[in-house]
Amino acid sequence: MKIWQNLAFAAVCGTVLVVLLNAPPETTPKTPNDEIHVNPKEYARCPSCHLPGGEAPEVQADHLNKAGELVLDHQKCYMCHKPQE
């Protein structure tokens, strides 16, 4: 009985390892390493530059609601957009 438990555990671990090794590469753009983006937790400043009409690249359409405002779960930009190293 114990050998079947060990084999099942090894099979689950192997499956998890295969899935993780086949994960797609990271595609989320990183934030630039400059004085504007020095503190990523100041995400309230992001819309001033990144909404349509701003000087920086625009926010993707799936980050906005129908009114053109940031969707609540997309307001903490630093959660997905990590700083460049």
Secondary structure in CASP SS format (residue, H / E / C, confidence):
PFRMAT SS
TARGET T0000
AUTHOR 0000-0000-0000
METHOD secondary structure of the structure
MODEL  1
M C 1.00
K H 1.00
I H 1.00
W H 1.00
Q H 1.00
N H 1.00
L H 1.00
A H 1.00
F H 1.00
A H 1.00
A H 1.00
V H 1.00
C H 1.00
G H 1.00
T H 1.00
V H 1.00
L H 1.00
V H 1.00
V H 1.00
L H 1.00
L H 1.00
N C 1.00
A C 1.00
P C 1.00
P C 1.00
E C 1.00
T C 1.00
T C 1.00
P C 1.00
K C 1.00
T E 1.00
P C 1.00
N C 1.00
D C 1.00
E C 1.00
I C 1.00
H C 1.00
V C 1.00
N C 1.00
P C 1.00
K C 1.00
E C 1.00
Y H 1.00
A H 1.00
R H 1.00
C H 1.00
P H 1.00
S H 1.00
C H 1.00
H H 1.00
L C 1.00
P C 1.00
G C 1.00
G C 1.00
E C 1.00
A C 1.00
P C 1.00
E C 1.00
V C 1.00
Q C 1.00
A H 1.00
D H 1.00
H H 1.00
L E 1.00
N C 1.00
K C 1.00
A C 1.00
G C 1.00
E C 1.00
L E 1.00
V C 1.00
L H 1.00
D H 1.00
H H 1.00
Q C 1.00
K C 1.00
C H 1.00
Y H 1.00
M H 1.00
C C 1.00
H C 1.00
K C 1.00
P E 1.00
Q C 1.00
E C 1.00
END
